[in-house]
Amino acid sequence: IARNLSSIGCALDAESTCQRVFVALSTSFVAFLVIFILDKIADMEATGAVADKCTRSIITSLGILIGFSWEHAFDGGVEVLAELSAENGEWYPIWLKLVMSIAVFAVVVPAWRLYILKIVKALPKTAKCSCGGILAAGARFC
């Protein structure tokens, strides 16, 4: 894979944008496969509530891993764009980062409000367990 990528101009050094995107893509692919398998295991009747809770925790962790890998890739892209714009002036990279941050904010926040916030508000209220954990609505143990 590395030879194929380097033949098309993507050098795989430690901080290249190509490598960051490649790592994010491969992490996403492997994590989606593992999530698919874990979801099938959680849907089986043979697993108990504790096993289902553990698989859901692993699935959530893999989702966070995917998010952080893509954040790292996008951060590298923003850094490259800012460095390429440095010839236009000392403050140009800072203003470019600010403008790109505002653009991402303008795209992400409305989508977050429409989809994620609406779902979180509709979730049932949780309670504290005697051990300090969080009890979901209707749960007997944490």
N, CA and C atoms as an extended XYZ file, in Angstrom:
426
Properties=species:S:1:pos:R:3:atomname:S:1:resname:S:1:resid:I:1 pbc="F F F"
N         0.835       -1.191        0.000 N   ILE     1
C         0.000        0.000        0.000 CA  ILE     1
C         0.879        1.254        0.000 C   ILE     1
N         1.928        1.231        0.811 N   ALA     2
C         2.809        2.402        0.895 CA  ALA     2
C         3.465        2.684       -0.454 C   ALA     2
N         3.863        1.626       -1.192 N   ARG     3
C         4.472        1.834       -2.504 CA  ARG     3
C         3.484        2.440       -3.484 C   ARG     3
N         2.237        1.964       -3.454 N   ASN     4
C         1.222        2.508       -4.344 CA  ASN     4
C         0.936        3.973       -4.036 C   ASN     4
N         0.880        4.303       -2.744 N   LEU     5
C         0.626        5.687       -2.367 CA  LEU     5
C         1.798        6.588       -2.735 C   LEU     5
N         3.014        6.108       -2.549 N   SER     6
C         4.166        6.950       -2.883 CA  SER     6
C         4.316        7.107       -4.394 C   SER     6
N         3.837        6.142       -5.179 N   SER     7
C         3.926        6.269       -6.633 CA  SER     7
C         2.980        7.346       -7.171 C   SER     7
N         1.914        7.661       -6.427 N   ILE     8
C         1.009        8.724       -6.877 CA  ILE     8
C         1.305       10.051       -6.194 C   ILE     8
N         2.399       10.091       -5.413 N   GLY     9
C         2.829       11.362       -4.834 CA  GLY     9
C         2.498       11.558       -3.378 C   GLY     9
N         2.018       10.536       -2.696 N   CYS    10
C         1.704       10.652       -1.273 CA  CYS    10
C         2.835       10.039       -0.461 C   CYS    10
N         3.702       10.891        0.045 N   ALA    11
C         4.793       10.392        0.889 CA  ALA    11
C         4.239       10.062        2.267 C   ALA    11
N         4.602        8.903        2.780 N   LEU    12
C         4.094        8.478        4.070 CA  LEU    12
C         5.128        8.727        5.159 C   LEU    12
N         5.409        9.985        5.417 N   ASP    13
C         6.252       10.286        6.556 CA  ASP    13
C         5.350       10.506        7.773 C   ASP    13
N         5.954       10.752        8.912 N   ALA    14
C         5.217       10.759       10.172 CA  ALA    14
C         4.132       11.829       10.244 C   ALA    14
N         4.315       12.951        9.607 N   GLU    15
C         3.362       14.037        9.741 CA  GLU    15
C         2.704       14.454        8.427 C   GLU    15
N         2.718       13.607        7.422 N   SER    16
C         2.120       13.997        6.149 CA  SER    16
C         0.595       13.914        6.228 C   SER    16
N        -0.036       14.766        5.453 N   THR    17
C        -1.499       14.771        5.423 CA  THR    17
C        -2.026       13.490        4.806 C   THR    17
N        -1.325       12.964        3.800 N   CYS    18
C        -1.739       11.700        3.180 CA  CYS    18
C        -1.754       10.565        4.207 C   CYS    18
N        -0.727       10.517        5.032 N   GLN    19
C        -0.678        9.455        6.032 CA  GLN    19
C        -1.793        9.635        7.062 C   GLN    19
N        -2.077       10.861        7.449 N   ARG    20
C        -3.147       11.098        8.413 CA  ARG    20
C        -4.492       10.645        7.856 C   ARG    20
N        -4.741       10.958        6.584 N   VAL    21
C        -5.995       10.531        5.964 CA  VAL    21
C        -6.017        9.018        5.805 C   VAL    21
N        -4.889        8.425        5.432 N   PHE    22
C        -4.813        6.971        5.305 CA  PHE    22
C        -5.076        6.285        6.641 C   PHE    22
N        -4.494        6.810        7.713 N   VAL    23
C        -4.717        6.234        9.052 CA  VAL    23
C        -6.183        6.396        9.440 C   VAL    23
N        -6.787        7.546        9.150 N   ALA    24
C        -8.193        7.758        9.485 CA  ALA    24
C        -9.093        6.810        8.688 C   ALA    24
N        -8.793        6.639        7.409 N   LEU    25
C        -9.590        5.715        6.590 CA  LEU    25
C        -9.458        4.273        7.061 C   LEU    25
N        -8.232        3.840        7.322 N   SER    26
C        -8.039        2.456        7.757 CA  SER    26
C        -8.621        2.234        9.147 C   SER    26
N        -8.479        3.218       10.037 N   THR    27
C        -9.093        3.099       11.363 CA  THR    27
C       -10.603        3.009       11.248 C   THR    27
N       -11.183        3.841       10.397 N   SER    28
C       -12.633        3.812       10.207 CA  SER    28
C       -13.092        2.468        9.659 C   SER    28
N       -12.380        1.961        8.671 N   PHE    29
C       -12.765        0.687        8.065 CA  PHE    29
C       -12.720       -0.450        9.076 C   PHE    29
N       -11.612       -0.568        9.799 N   VAL    30
C       -11.471       -1.649       10.780 CA  VAL    30
C       -12.489       -1.483       11.906 C   VAL    30
N       -12.668       -0.247       12.373 N   ALA    31
C       -13.617       -0.018       13.467 CA  ALA    31
C       -15.049       -0.325       13.024 C   ALA    31
N       -15.409        0.021       11.793 N   PHE    32
C       -16.753       -0.298       11.317 CA  PHE    32
C       -16.975       -1.806       11.232 C   PHE    32
N       -15.960       -2.537       10.825 N   LEU    33
C       -16.084       -3.993       10.810 CA  LEU    33
C       -16.280       -4.547       12.219 C   LEU    33
N       -15.478       -4.060       13.162 N   VAL    34
C       -15.594       -4.524       14.549 CA  VAL    34
C       -16.944       -4.115       15.134 C   VAL    34
N       -17.401       -2.900       14.839 N   ILE    35
C       -18.705       -2.451       15.330 CA  ILE    35
C       -19.820       -3.316       14.763 C   ILE    35
N       -19.726       -3.670       13.496 N   PHE    36
C       -20.739       -4.531       12.881 CA  PHE    36
C       -20.807       -5.879       13.586 C   PHE    36
N       -19.648       -6.466       13.851 N   ILE    37
C       -19.604       -7.762       14.526 CA  ILE    37
C       -20.122       -7.641       15.958 C   ILE    37
N       -19.693       -6.607       16.671 N   LEU    38
C       -20.155       -6.426       18.050 CA  LEU    38
C       -21.650       -6.159       18.121 C   LEU    38
N       -22.188       -5.458       17.140 N   ASP    39
C       -23.629       -5.211       17.118 CA  ASP    39
C       -24.401       -6.503       16.915 C   ASP    39
N       -23.883       -7.361       16.052 N   LYS    40
C       -24.532       -8.662       15.858 CA  LYS    40
C       -24.481       -9.490       17.144 C   LYS    40
N       -23.350       -9.418       17.853 N   ILE    41
C       -23.230      -10.148       19.121 CA  ILE    41
C       -24.197       -9.581       20.153 C   ILE    41
N       -24.326       -8.265       20.223 N   ALA    42
C       -25.224       -7.649       21.198 CA  ALA    42
C       -26.679       -7.959       20.903 C   ALA    42
N       -27.013       -8.169       19.622 N   ASP    43
C       -28.392       -8.479       19.257 CA  ASP    43
C       -28.780       -9.926       19.535 C   ASP    43
N       -27.811      -10.775       19.808 N   MET    44
C       -28.109      -12.193       20.072 CA  MET    44
C       -28.803      -12.330       21.417 C   MET    44
N       -29.707      -13.303       21.503 N   GLU    45
C       -30.422      -13.559       22.749 CA  GLU    45
C       -29.541      -14.269       23.776 C   GLU    45
N       -28.436      -14.852       23.339 N   ALA    46
C       -27.571      -15.615       24.242 CA  ALA    46
C       -26.767      -14.719       25.172 C   ALA    46
N       -26.606      -13.455       24.809 N   THR    47
C       -25.839      -12.551       25.664 CA  THR    47
C       -26.747      -11.906       26.693 C   THR    47
N       -26.213      -11.689       27.857 N   GLY    48
C       -26.976      -11.070       28.926 CA  GLY    48
C       -26.870       -9.553       28.896 C   GLY    48
N       -27.457       -8.939       29.905 N   ALA    49
C       -27.470       -7.474       29.973 CA  ALA    49
C       -26.069       -6.917       30.181 C   ALA    49
N       -25.248       -7.603       30.965 N   VAL    50
C       -23.895       -7.121       31.222 CA  VAL    50
C       -23.054       -7.178       29.943 C   VAL    50
N       -23.170       -8.269       29.203 N   ALA    51
C       -22.430       -8.396       27.944 CA  ALA    51
C       -22.898       -7.347       26.936 C   ALA    51
N       -24.197       -7.094       26.894 N   ASP    52
C       -24.714       -6.064       25.982 CA  ASP    52
C       -24.188       -4.691       26.362 C   ASP    52
N       -24.127       -4.404       27.664 N   LYS    53
C       -23.611       -3.113       28.111 CA  LYS    53
C       -22.132       -2.974       27.763 C   LYS    53
N       -21.375       -4.054       27.905 N   CYS    54
C       -19.945       -4.025       27.561 CA  CYS    54
C       -19.746       -3.810       26.064 C   CYS    54
N       -20.524       -4.488       25.242 N   THR    55
C       -20.374       -4.315       23.798 CA  THR    55
C       -20.766       -2.899       23.378 C   THR    55
N       -21.786       -2.336       24.000 N   ARG    56
C       -22.176       -0.958       23.682 CA  ARG    56
C       -21.067        0.018       24.086 C   ARG    56
N       -20.412       -0.254       25.199 N   SER    57
C       -19.303        0.604       25.622 CA  SER    57
C       -18.140        0.522       24.633 C   SER    57
N       -17.852       -0.672       24.150 N   ILE    58
C       -16.777       -0.840       23.168 CA  ILE    58
C       -17.141       -0.141       21.864 C   ILE    58
N       -18.400       -0.251       21.446 N   ILE    59
C       -18.855        0.410       20.224 CA  ILE    59
C       -18.727        1.926       20.355 C   ILE    59
N       -19.110        2.456       21.518 N   THR    60
C       -18.977        3.894       21.755 CA  THR    60
C       -17.511        4.316       21.717 C   THR    60
N       -16.647        3.504       22.324 N   SER    61
C       -15.214        3.816       22.316 CA  SER    61
C       -14.647        3.821       20.904 C   SER    61
N       -15.069        2.879       20.087 N   LEU    62
C       -14.595        2.849       18.704 CA  LEU    62
C       -15.096        4.054       17.919 C   LEU    62
N       -16.313        4.498       18.201 N   GLY    63
C       -16.820        5.703       17.554 CA  GLY    63
C       -16.000        6.928       17.912 C   GLY    63
N       -15.603        7.022       19.178 N   ILE    64
C       -14.748        8.128       19.604 CA  ILE    64
C       -13.385        8.037       18.931 C   ILE    64
N       -12.846        6.819       18.807 N   LEU    65
C       -11.570        6.621       18.124 CA  LEU    65
C       -11.641        7.091       16.675 C   LEU    65
N       -12.717        6.771       15.995 N   ILE    66
C       -12.895        7.213       14.608 CA  ILE    66
C       -12.940        8.737       14.541 C   ILE    66
N       -13.672        9.335       15.456 N   GLY    67
C       -13.767       10.794       15.476 CA  GLY    67
C       -12.430       11.466       15.695 C   GLY    67
N       -11.641       10.944       16.647 N   PHE    68
C       -10.337       11.534       16.907 CA  PHE    68
C        -9.365       11.325       15.746 C   PHE    68
N        -9.449       10.185       15.068 N   SER    69
C        -8.544        9.978       13.936 CA  SER    69
C        -8.865       10.944       12.801 C   SER    69
N       -10.147       11.206       12.553 N   TRP    70
C       -10.500       12.173       11.510 CA  TRP    70
C       -10.193       13.596       11.946 C   TRP    70
N       -10.337       13.894       13.229 N   GLU    71
C        -9.965       15.219       13.711 CA  GLU    71
C        -8.486       15.465       13.494 C   GLU    71
N        -7.670       14.452       13.729 N   HIS    72
C        -6.222       14.559       13.520 CA  HIS    72
C        -5.912       14.803       12.037 C   HIS    72
N        -6.629       14.111       11.163 N   ALA    73
C        -6.410       14.290        9.724 CA  ALA    73
C        -6.806       15.699        9.282 C   ALA    73
N        -7.950       16.182        9.734 N   PHE    74
C        -8.386       17.522        9.348 CA  PHE    74
C        -7.484       18.599        9.948 C   PHE    74
N        -7.011       18.371       11.156 N   ASP    75
C        -6.092       19.318       11.772 CA  ASP    75
C        -4.813       19.430       10.950 C   ASP    75
N        -4.324       18.307       10.456 N   GLY    76
C        -3.143       18.331        9.596 CA  GLY    76
C        -3.395       19.089        8.310 C   GLY    76
N        -4.578       18.930        7.738 N   GLY    77
C        -4.917       19.664        6.520 CA  GLY    77
C        -4.991       21.164        6.747 C   GLY    77
N        -5.565       21.564        7.873 N   VAL    78
C        -5.644       22.988        8.199 CA  VAL    78
C        -4.241       23.565        8.406 C   VAL    78
N        -3.383       22.802        9.068 N   GLU    79
C        -2.004       23.268        9.282 CA  GLU    79
C        -1.275       23.462        7.956 C   GLU    79
N        -1.465       22.531        7.034 N   VAL    80
C        -0.806       22.649        5.720 CA  VAL    80
C        -1.317       23.872        4.973 C   VAL    80
N        -2.637       24.082        4.982 N   LEU    81
C        -3.186       25.255        4.300 CA  LEU    81
C        -2.684       26.551        4.933 C   LEU    81
N        -2.580       26.558        6.259 N   ALA    82
C        -2.074       27.759        6.925 CA  ALA    82
C        -0.612       28.007        6.588 C   ALA    82
N         0.193       26.954        6.539 N   GLU    83
C         1.605       27.115        6.186 CA  GLU    83
C         1.767       27.591        4.746 C   GLU    83
N         0.927       27.102        3.846 N   LEU    84
C         1.023       27.531        2.449 CA  LEU    84
C         0.625       28.989        2.263 C   LEU    84
N        -0.186       29.511        3.190 N   SER    85
C        -0.622       30.891        3.068 CA  SER    85
C         0.300       31.866        3.792 C   SER    85
N         1.357       31.382        4.427 N   ALA    86
C         2.247       32.236        5.210 CA  ALA    86
C         2.983       33.260        4.351 C   ALA    86
N         3.122       32.997        3.064 N   GLU    87
C         3.829       33.955        2.204 CA  GLU    87
C         3.018       35.227        1.970 C   GLU    87
N         1.729       35.200        2.288 N   ASN    88
C         0.881       36.383        2.104 CA  ASN    88
C         0.958       37.359        3.266 C   ASN    88
N         1.644       36.984        4.309 N   GLY    89
C         1.778       37.875        5.459 CA  GLY    89
C         1.839       37.078        6.745 C   GLY    89
N         2.297       37.740        7.796 N   GLU    90
C         2.476       37.071        9.082 CA  GLU    90
C         1.148       36.670        9.716 C   GLU    90
N         0.128       37.502        9.551 N   TRP    91
C        -1.161       37.232       10.181 CA  TRP    91
C        -2.099       36.422        9.290 C   TRP    91
N        -1.752       36.219        8.057 N   TYR    92
C        -2.642       35.522        7.120 CA  TYR    92
C        -2.972       34.093        7.564 C   TYR    92
N        -2.002       33.279        8.018 N   PRO    93
C        -2.355       31.928        8.475 CA  PRO    93
C        -3.322       31.926        9.666 C   PRO    93
N        -3.165       32.891       10.558 N   ILE    94
C        -4.050       32.964       11.727 CA  ILE    94
C        -5.465       33.316       11.290 C   ILE    94
N        -5.598       34.281       10.378 N   TRP    95
C        -6.919       34.650        9.893 CA  TRP    95
C        -7.548       33.519        9.082 C   TRP    95
N        -6.726       32.802        8.334 N   LEU    96
C        -7.239       31.677        7.550 CA  LEU    96
C        -7.774       30.576        8.464 C   LEU    96
N        -7.037       30.281        9.535 N   LYS    97
C        -7.523       29.286       10.505 CA  LYS    97
C        -8.831       29.739       11.147 C   LYS    97
N        -8.931       31.009       11.464 N   LEU    98
C       -10.150       31.547       12.064 CA  LEU    98
C       -11.327       31.414       11.110 C   LEU    98
N       -11.123       31.761        9.849 N   VAL    99
C       -12.195       31.673        8.856 CA  VAL    99
C       -12.623       30.219        8.655 C   VAL    99
N       -11.649       29.304        8.590 N   MET   100
C       -12.004       27.885        8.437 CA  MET   100
C       -12.733       27.366        9.666 C   MET   100
N       -12.354       27.815       10.844 N   SER   101
C       -13.046       27.402       12.068 CA  SER   101
C       -14.478       27.909       12.079 C   SER   101
N       -14.685       29.139       11.660 N   ILE   102
C       -16.042       29.686       11.594 CA  ILE   102
C       -16.874       28.928       10.571 C   ILE   102
N       -16.274       28.554        9.449 N   ALA   103
C       -16.998       27.797        8.426 CA  ALA   103
C       -17.417       26.421        8.958 C   ALA   103
N       -16.509       25.749        9.656 N   VAL   104
C       -16.855       24.448       10.237 CA  VAL   104
C       -17.956       24.613       11.284 C   VAL   104
N       -17.842       25.644       12.111 N   PHE   105
C       -18.851       25.931       13.119 CA  PHE   105
C       -20.215       26.152       12.463 C   PHE   105
N       -20.227       26.915       11.365 N   ALA   106
C       -21.484       27.217       10.679 CA  ALA   106
C       -22.126       25.979       10.071 C   ALA   106
N       -21.334       24.989        9.741 N   VAL   107
C       -21.878       23.755        9.168 CA  VAL   107
C       -22.276       22.762       10.267 C   VAL   107
N       -21.442       22.634       11.291 N   VAL   108
C       -21.641       21.578       12.294 CA  VAL   108
C       -22.737       21.922       13.293 C   VAL   108
N       -22.769       23.139       13.792 N   VAL   109
C       -23.719       23.478       14.859 CA  VAL   109
C       -25.178       23.332       14.418 C   VAL   109
N       -25.576       23.819       13.248 N   PRO   110
C       -26.980       23.577       12.863 CA  PRO   110
C       -27.315       22.088       12.721 C   PRO   110
N       -26.398       21.311       12.181 N   ALA   111
C       -26.649       19.875       12.066 CA  ALA   111
C       -26.730       19.232       13.446 C   ALA   111
N       -25.867       19.657       14.362 N   TRP   112
C       -25.895       19.145       15.734 CA  TRP   112
C       -27.225       19.478       16.399 C   TRP   112
N       -27.704       20.704       16.215 N   ARG   113
C       -28.965       21.110       16.828 CA  ARG   113
C       -30.146       20.348       16.233 C   ARG   113
N       -30.113       20.097       14.918 N   LEU   114
C       -31.233       19.421       14.270 CA  LEU   114
C       -31.304       17.936       14.603 C   LEU   114
N       -30.155       17.284       14.726 N   TYR   115
C       -30.158       15.836       14.857 CA  TYR   115
C       -29.754       15.357       16.245 C   TYR   115
N       -28.605       15.736       16.725 N   ILE   116
C       -28.092       15.171       17.973 CA  ILE   116
C       -28.804       15.754       19.186 C   ILE   116
N       -28.931       17.067       19.261 N   LEU   117
C       -29.547       17.692       20.428 CA  LEU   117
C       -30.993       17.266       20.601 C   LEU   117
N       -31.714       17.128       19.504 N   LYS   118
C       -33.112       16.696       19.564 CA  LYS   118
C       -33.218       15.284       20.160 C   LYS   118
N       -32.310       14.404       19.779 N   ILE   119
C       -32.320       13.033       20.298 CA  ILE   119
C       -31.933       13.008       21.770 C   ILE   119
N       -30.943       13.781       22.153 N   VAL   120
C       -30.493       13.793       23.548 CA  VAL   120
C       -31.583       14.344       24.453 C   VAL   120
N       -32.311       15.345       24.017 N   LYS   121
C       -33.407       15.879       24.828 CA  LYS   121
C       -34.538       14.876       24.990 C   LYS   121
N       -34.712       14.001       24.019 N   ALA   122
C       -35.784       13.013       24.081 CA  ALA   122
C       -35.414       11.778       24.892 C   ALA   122
N       -34.145       11.631       25.252 N   LEU   123
C       -33.726       10.470       26.035 CA  LEU   123
C       -34.356       10.501       27.419 C   LEU   123
N       -34.634        9.318       27.982 N   PRO   124
C       -35.191        9.308       29.338 CA  PRO   124
C       -34.162        9.785       30.351 C   PRO   124
N       -34.656       10.312       31.443 N   LYS   125
C       -33.774       10.812       32.496 CA  LYS   125
C       -33.051        9.644       33.158 C   LYS   125
N       -31.830        9.898       33.626 N   THR   126
C       -31.042        8.865       34.295 CA  THR   126
C       -30.983        9.168       35.786 C   THR   126
N       -30.591        8.168       36.560 N   ALA   127
C       -30.480        8.321       38.009 CA  ALA   127
C       -29.117        7.801       38.451 C   ALA   127
N       -28.706        8.192       39.638 N   LYS   128
C       -27.442        7.728       40.198 CA  LYS   128
C       -27.654        6.407       40.922 C   LYS   128
N       -26.695        5.505       40.746 N   CYS   129
C       -26.696        4.220       41.436 CA  CYS   129
C       -26.021        4.402       42.798 C   CYS   129
N       -26.233        3.465       43.696 N   SER   130
C       -25.609        3.551       45.014 CA  SER   130
C       -24.089        3.459       44.932 C   SER   130
N       -23.556        2.849       43.868 N   CYS   131
C       -22.111        2.729       43.723 CA  CYS   131
C       -21.504        3.959       43.040 C   CYS   131
N       -22.334        4.894       42.599 N   GLY   132
C       -21.839        6.093       41.948 CA  GLY   132
C       -21.989        6.057       40.442 C   GLY   132
N       -22.387        4.920       39.895 N   GLY   133
C       -22.595        4.809       38.447 CA  GLY   133
C       -23.907        5.443       38.022 C   GLY   133
N       -24.169        5.434       36.746 N   ILE   134
C       -25.379        6.029       36.206 CA  ILE   134
C       -26.336        4.913       35.827 C   ILE   134
N       -27.572        5.035       36.302 N   LEU   135
C       -28.623        4.072       35.976 CA  LEU   135
C       -29.456        4.624       34.829 C   LEU   135
N       -29.647        3.832       33.820 N   ALA   136
C       -30.550        4.228       32.737 CA  ALA   136
C       -31.968        4.031       33.227 C   ALA   136
N       -32.914        4.649       32.549 N   ALA   137
C       -34.315        4.550       32.960 CA  ALA   137
C       -34.762        3.093       32.916 C   ALA   137
N       -35.315        2.604       33.992 N   GLY   138
C       -35.823        1.250       34.065 CA  GLY   138
C       -34.782        0.196       34.381 C   GLY   138
N       -33.543        0.577       34.560 N   ALA   139
C       -32.495       -0.396       34.849 CA  ALA   139
C       -32.485       -0.763       36.326 C   ALA   139
N       -32.117       -2.010       36.610 N   ARG   140
C       -32.038       -2.463       38.008 CA  ARG   140
C       -30.632       -2.445       38.541 C   ARG   140
N       -29.645       -2.400       37.667 N   PHE   141
C       -28.242       -2.348       38.091 CA  PHE   141
C       -27.476       -1.465       37.118 C   PHE   141
N       -26.296       -1.013       37.588 N   CYS   142
C       -25.521       -0.114       36.725 CA  CYS   142
C       -24.392       -0.852       36.053 C   CYS   142
